[in-house]
Amino acid sequence: MHLLFVVIEFAIVLGLLVLIHELGHFIVAKACGVRVETFSIGFGTRLFGFRYGDTDYRISILPLGGYVKMAGELGGDGVPTPSALPSGGGLIDRASLGDLTSKPRWQRVLIAVAGPVFNFVLAFFLLFLIAHYHHEVDQYLNGPAIVDYVPQSTPAASDGVSAGDTITRFNHIPNPNWQQILEEAALNQNRPLPIAFIHNGQTRDSTLAITVPANTEFGPDDLMTAGLIPRMDPGPINVLTVSANSPADRAGVKAGDQFVSINGLHPHSVYALLAFLKDNKGAPDVLGVLRNGQPLTLTATPEKMETPGSADQYRLGFSYRPPPADVERLPAGKALKQSLKDTREGSMLILRVLKGLFTRHVAVNQMMGPVGMAQQIDIATQMGIWSLLNLVSVISLNLGILNLMPFPLLDGGMIFFLIVESVMRRDVNQQFKEVVYQVAFVCIILFAFFVLFNDITKLHLH
């Protein structure tokens, strides 16, 4: 029964994203006078729908995408639509039929880019709603500045700061919270700042410089790089899911477990856990786990895994429940700024992952397909509507960016051809286009099967 709910959740989310994407193409195409023959949610055989005007609005059998088929456009298999073919010894008047190919190239570029733009707009709108009605602020930011872990060979470690110490002064601010420390560090980048902290009951004074790489914006990661990893959760780390065949899975960790300790350290955040695993250089670890109120001792050997947007890290292979947060409603102006910031950061992360794929810093088998996406949607649904909306915004950004890639059959491929034709001042040979699109169609099908197979191999089958 639960599997049925997962399928329904996935179909609703993907259907919404596809609808928004294709609606962008549809609206701009109609505005440019292009005749739209088919508006389909899904691929393949038509299940049901209706015809209104020149357009067949349909739901098709394969719910893994959708398309808007316009008059004169190459089909998904590279075959031209009938209105683009010769008839009766001559060519059909494409302009009178509203063919896409009869429109200026700049209009065709607008039509192609409209789908991804609508995905970006949807993501921005959802993130605005989240910021305006349910902006979460981690509780630890407004609490005492207790250090959860200090990585080796960091400036804070050199100053003698240790796990459990409390910062009592940071750049002349007495008894600061973590939010104040972040703000002061952002305003005084790459400068030594006076710091005081309580260590083993005694107050110590020192200076600490938060180094930020050139041409980058300060963030919490820079504070952690300096060695100050905050205690983010008053309790242990809560395991949400465990990846199949991961070190945690092989060690016997289950969803719902709580990580109480690792080699005697009591981490209160995944950031502290990751830093400890890095310092321990992949050696076997003794895990203190709490399961249904009963303590367990497990042994796990972490492995280096690809991390989207950053270098490989030693990991155990599980997802976790976020630390407690307070909810506030940002005013519209601040919500807009927050949405812009979140949209920009989300887009940059996706671009870094794509760069990692092409530079082989991120393995292709780390990509998530429909099965993995359905799992994440189900988890987000269980966590609440705001978590689900946040995930939908992320998927929408992914859809928008991926469709802008210059690959045939994607919107970016069409834009690329149009740019080439504009530079050449003539159309690319139609037969060459058909061959390219047919090859691309086969490649996309094969890639889809690969991603689906990769998804299935990650499932727990026991």
C-alpha positions in Angstrom: 0.0 0.0 0.0 2.8 2.4 0.9 4.4 1.7 -2.5 1.2 2.9 -4.2 1.4 6.2 -2.2 5.0 6.6 -3.3 4.0 6.2 -7.0 1.1 8.6 -6.6 3.3 11.2 -4.9 6.0 10.9 -7.6 3.4 11.2 -10.4 1.9 14.3 -8.9 5.2 16.1 -8.4 6.7 15.1 -11.7 3.4 15.9 -13.5 3.4 19.4 -12.0 7.0 20.1 -13.0 6.5 18.8 -16.5 3.2 20.8 -16.8 5.0 24.0 -15.8 7.9 23.4 -18.1 5.8 22.6 -21.2 3.4 25.4 -20.4 6.3 27.8 -20.8 7.0 26.4 -24.3 3.2 26.4 -25.1 2.5 30.0 -24.0 5.4 31.5 -25.9 4.8 29.4 -29.0 1.2 30.5 -29.1 2.3 34.1 -28.6 4.6 33.8 -31.6 1.8 32.3 -33.8 3.1 28.8 -33.8 0.5 26.0 -34.2 0.8 23.5 -31.3 -0.3 20.0 -32.4 0.2 18.1 -29.1 0.6 19.0 -25.5 1.5 15.8 -23.7 2.2 14.9 -20.1 4.2 11.7 -20.5 5.6 10.0 -23.6 4.4 7.2 -25.8 0.9 5.9 -26.3 -2.0 8.3 -25.6 -4.0 7.2 -22.6 -6.7 9.9 -22.6 -7.2 13.6 -23.2 -9.2 16.1 -25.3 -8.8 18.2 -28.4 -9.3 22.0 -28.3 -8.6 24.0 -31.4 -5.5 22.7 -33.2 -4.0 21.0 -30.1 -4.4 17.5 -28.7 -4.1 17.8 -24.9 -3.2 14.3 -23.6 -1.9 12.1 -20.9 0.5 9.5 -22.2 1.5 6.1 -20.9 5.2 6.8 -19.8 5.0 9.4 -17.0 8.7 10.3 -17.1 8.4 13.7 -18.8 6.4 15.4 -21.5 6.5 17.4 -24.6 4.9 20.1 -26.7 4.9 19.1 -30.4 4.7 22.1 -32.8 3.9 22.2 -36.5 7.1 21.8 -38.6 9.1 20.5 -35.6 11.3 17.4 -35.7 9.6 14.7 -33.6 11.3 13.0 -30.7 12.7 10.3 -33.0 14.1 12.8 -35.5 11.2 12.4 -38.0 9.7 15.7 -39.4 6.0 16.3 -38.8 3.8 16.0 -41.9 3.5 19.8 -42.4 7.2 20.0 -43.0 7.2 17.5 -45.8 6.7 18.1 -49.6 3.1 17.6 -50.8 1.6 17.6 -54.3 4.9 18.4 -56.1 5.7 21.4 -53.9 6.2 22.6 -50.4 3.4 23.4 -48.1 3.2 27.1 -47.1 4.6 26.7 -43.6 4.0 30.3 -42.5 0.2 29.9 -43.2 0.2 26.7 -41.2 2.0 28.3 -38.2 5.1 26.1 -38.6 7.8 26.6 -36.1 10.5 26.6 -38.9 8.8 29.6 -40.5 9.4 31.9 -37.5 12.5 34.1 -37.0 15.3 32.4 -35.1 15.0 34.8 -32.2 11.4 33.7 -31.7 12.4 30.1 -31.8 15.1 30.7 -29.2 12.5 32.4 -27.0 10.2 29.4 -27.3 13.0 27.0 -26.5 14.2 28.9 -23.4 10.7 29.5 -22.1 10.4 26.0 -20.6 13.5 26.2 -18.4 12.6 29.8 -17.5 9.3 28.6 -16.2 11.1 26.0 -14.1 13.3 28.7 -12.6 10.2 30.9 -11.9 8.5 28.0 -10.2 11.5 27.3 -8.0 11.8 31.0 -7.1 8.1 31.2 -6.3 8.2 28.1 -4.1 11.3 29.4 -2.2 9.6 32.7 -1.7 6.6 31.0 -0.2 8.8 29.0 2.1 10.8 32.1 3.2 7.6 34.2 3.7 5.5 31.6 5.6 7.9 29.0 6.9 11.5 30.3 7.1 13.4 27.9 9.4 16.2 29.2 11.5 18.3 26.6 13.3 17.9 26.9 17.0 21.6 26.5 17.7 22.3 29.9 16.0 20.6 31.8 18.9 22.0 29.6 21.7 25.3 29.5 23.5 28.4 29.1 21.2 29.3 25.6 22.3 31.9 23.9 20.0 30.9 20.3 18.9 34.2 19.3 17.4 37.5 20.9 16.4 39.2 19.2 13.4 42.9 18.6 13.5 45.4 21.0 12.0 43.0 24.0 12.0 43.6 27.4 13.5 41.1 26.7 16.3 42.9 23.5 17.2 46.2 25.5 17.3 44.6 27.9 19.8 43.7 25.0 22.1 39.9 25.0 21.4 38.4 21.5 22.0 35.0 19.8 21.7 32.6 21.0 24.4 34.3 24.4 24.9 32.1 27.5 25.1 33.1 30.7 23.4 32.7 33.6 25.8 34.0 36.4 23.7 34.4 36.9 19.9 35.8 40.2 18.6 34.8 42.1 21.8 31.2 40.6 21.8 30.7 39.0 25.2 28.9 35.7 25.4 28.1 35.6 21.7 25.7 33.2 20.0 26.6 31.4 16.8 24.7 33.9 14.7 26.7 36.8 16.1 29.9 34.9 15.5 29.0 34.3 11.9 28.1 38.0 11.4 31.4 39.2 13.0 33.4 36.7 11.0 31.7 37.8 7.7 32.5 41.5 8.5 36.2 40.8 9.5 37.3 38.2 6.9 41.0 37.3 6.9 41.7 39.3 10.0 42.9 38.0 13.4 40.0 38.4 15.9 40.3 38.2 19.7 38.5 35.2 21.1 38.0 33.8 24.6 36.6 30.4 25.5 36.1 28.2 28.5 38.3 25.0 28.4 38.1 22.6 31.3 36.6 25.2 33.5 39.2 27.9 32.8 39.0 30.9 30.5 41.6 31.1 27.7 42.3 34.1 25.4 43.6 33.9 21.9 43.2 35.2 18.4 41.6 33.5 15.4 41.6 34.4 11.7 38.7 33.2 9.5 40.3 32.8 6.1 38.0 33.1 3.1 39.2 32.2 -0.5 39.5 35.1 -2.9 36.4 36.0 -4.9 34.1 33.9 -2.7 31.3 34.8 -0.3 31.7 34.0 3.4 29.6 31.2 4.7 29.3 28.8 7.7 31.7 26.4 6.0 34.5 29.0 6.3 33.9 29.1 10.1 34.1 25.3 10.2 37.3 25.3 8.1 38.8 27.5 10.8 38.0 24.7 13.2 34.8 26.0 14.9 32.0 23.4 14.3 28.9 24.4 16.3 26.9 22.0 18.5 23.8 22.0 16.3 21.6 19.5 18.1 21.2 19.1 21.9 20.8 15.3 21.3 22.5 12.7 19.1 22.3 12.4 15.4 19.0 10.9 14.1 19.3 8.5 11.2 16.6 9.0 8.6 17.6 6.5 5.9 20.5 4.2 5.3 22.0 3.7 1.8 22.1 0.1 0.5 25.6 -1.5 0.6 27.1 1.4 2.5 29.4 1.1 5.5 26.5 2.0 7.8 24.3 -0.7 6.1 27.0 -3.3 6.4 27.6 -2.3 10.1 23.9 -2.9 10.8 22.7 0.7 11.2 18.9 1.0 10.7 16.6 3.9 9.9 15.5 5.4 13.2 18.7 4.7 15.0 20.5 7.5 16.9 24.3 8.0 16.8 25.3 8.6 20.4 29.1 8.2 20.0 31.9 7.3 17.7 35.2 6.2 19.2 34.2 7.9 22.4 33.3 11.2 20.8 29.7 12.4 21.2 28.8 14.3 17.9 25.8 16.5 17.8 25.9 17.2 14.1 26.8 15.4 10.9 29.4 18.1 10.2 31.2 17.1 13.4 30.9 13.4 12.4 32.3 14.1 8.9 35.2 16.1 10.3 36.0 13.3 12.7 35.9 10.7 9.9 38.3 12.8 7.9 40.7 13.1 10.9 40.5 9.4 11.4 41.5 8.8 7.8 39.0 6.0 7.1 40.0 3.7 10.0 37.4 1.4 11.5 35.1 3.2 14.0 33.2 1.9 17.0 29.7 3.4 16.9 27.5 3.8 20.0 23.9 3.5 18.7 20.6 3.9 20.4 17.8 1.8 18.9 14.3 1.9 20.4 15.9 3.1 23.7 18.4 0.2 23.8 22.1 0.9 23.4 24.1 -1.0 20.8 27.7 -1.1 19.8 28.5 -1.5 16.1 31.7 -1.3 14.0 31.9 0.5 10.7 34.7 1.3 8.3 33.9 4.6 6.4 34.6 4.9 2.7 35.4 7.8 0.5 32.3 8.9 -1.5 31.6 11.5 -4.1 30.2 14.6 -2.6 28.2 16.9 -4.9 29.9 20.3 -5.3 33.0 19.4 -3.2 35.9 17.0 -2.8 35.4 13.3 -1.9 34.8 12.7 1.8 34.9 9.7 4.2 31.2 8.8 4.8 29.1 6.1 6.5 26.2 6.4 4.0 23.1 7.6 5.7 20.8 10.6 5.6 19.8 12.4 8.8 17.0 14.4 10.3 17.9 18.1 10.4 18.6 19.7 13.8 15.8 21.5 15.5 14.8 24.9 14.0 12.5 27.8 14.9 10.0 29.0 12.3 9.6 32.7 11.4 7.7 34.6 8.7 10.0 36.9 6.7 8.5 40.1 5.4 7.9 40.1 1.6 11.0 42.1 0.8 13.3 39.9 2.9 11.5 36.8 1.6 12.3 37.9 -2.0 16.0 38.4 -1.1 16.1 35.0 0.6 14.5 33.3 -2.4 17.0 34.9 -4.8 19.8 33.8 -2.6 18.5 30.2 -2.3 17.8 30.0 -6.0 21.3 31.2 -6.8 22.9 28.8 -4.4 20.8 25.9 -5.6 21.7 26.6 -9.2 25.4 27.0 -8.5 25.4 23.6 -6.6 23.8 21.9 -9.6 26.3 23.5 -12.0 29.2 22.3 -9.7 27.8 18.8 -9.8 27.6 18.9 -13.6 31.1 20.2 -13.8 32.2 17.3 -11.5 30.6 14.8 -13.8 32.4 16.1 -16.9 35.7 16.4 -15.0 35.2 12.9 -13.5 35.2 14.2 -9.9 31.6 13.0 -9.5 30.8 9.5 -10.7 27.8 9.0 -13.1 26.4 6.3 -10.8 25.9 8.9 -8.2 23.1 10.4 -10.3 19.5 10.0 -9.1 16.9 8.6 -11.4 13.1 8.3 -11.1 13.3 5.6 -8.4 15.7 7.6 -6.2 13.6 10.8 -6.8 10.5 9.0 -5.8 12.2 7.9 -2.5 13.3 11.5 -1.8 9.8 12.8 -2.5 8.3 10.2 -0.1 10.8 11.2 2.6 10.0 14.9 2.1 6.3 14.2 2.2 6.6 12.5 5.5 8.6 15.4 6.9 5.8 17.9 5.9 4.6 20.2 3.2 7.4 22.7 3.5 10.1 20.0 3.1 8.2 18.8 0.1 8.0 22.3 -1.5 11.7 22.8 -0.9 12.5 19.5 -2.7 10.1 20.4 -5.6 12.0 23.7 -6.0 15.3 21.8 -6.1 14.0 19.3 -8.7 12.6 22.2 -10.7 16.0 23.9 -10.8 17.6 20.7 -11.9 15.0 20.3 -14.7 15.6 23.9 -15.9 19.4 23.7 -15.9 19.6 20.2 -17.5 17.3 21.2 -20.3 19.6 24.1 -21.1 22.5 21.8 -21.8 23.5 21.9 -25.5 22.4 18.3 -26.2 20.1 17.4 -29.1 16.4 16.9 -28.2 16.9 19.1 -25.1 16.0 22.8 -25.2 19.7 23.7 -25.1 20.3 21.6 -28.2 17.7 23.5 -30.2 19.1 26.8 -28.9 22.6 25.7 -29.9 21.5 24.8 -33.5 19.7 28.1 -33.8 22.9 30.0 -32.7 25.0 28.0 -35.2 22.5 28.8 -38.0 22.5 32.5 -37.0 26.3 32.6 -37.3 26.2 30.6 -40.6 23.3 32.7 -41.8 21.7 29.6 -43.2 19.9 26.5 -41.9 21.8 23.4 -40.9 21.2 20.6 -43.4 17.9 18.9 -42.6 19.1 15.4 -43.2 22.1 16.0 -40.9 19.7 17.3 -38.2 17.6 14.2 -38.5 20.6 11.9 -38.1 21.8 13.9 -35.0 18.4 13.8 -33.4 17.9 10.1 -34.0 21.3 9.3 -32.5 20.5 11.6 -29.6 17.2 9.9 -29.1 18.9 6.5 -28.8 21.5 7.9 -26.4 18.9 9.4 -24.1 17.0 6.1 -24.0 20.2 4.2 -23.1 21.1 6.8 -20.5 17.6 6.5 -19.0 17.9 2.8 -18.7 21.4 3.2 -17.1 20.1 5.6 -14.5 17.0 3.4 -13.8 19.3 0.4 -13.3 21.6 2.4 -11.1 18.6 3.4 -9.0 17.4 -0.2 -8.6 20.9 -1.4 -7.5 20.8 1.1 -4.6 17.5 -0.2 -3.2 17.4 -2.4 -0.1 16.2 -5.8 -1.3 16.3 -7.5 2.1 
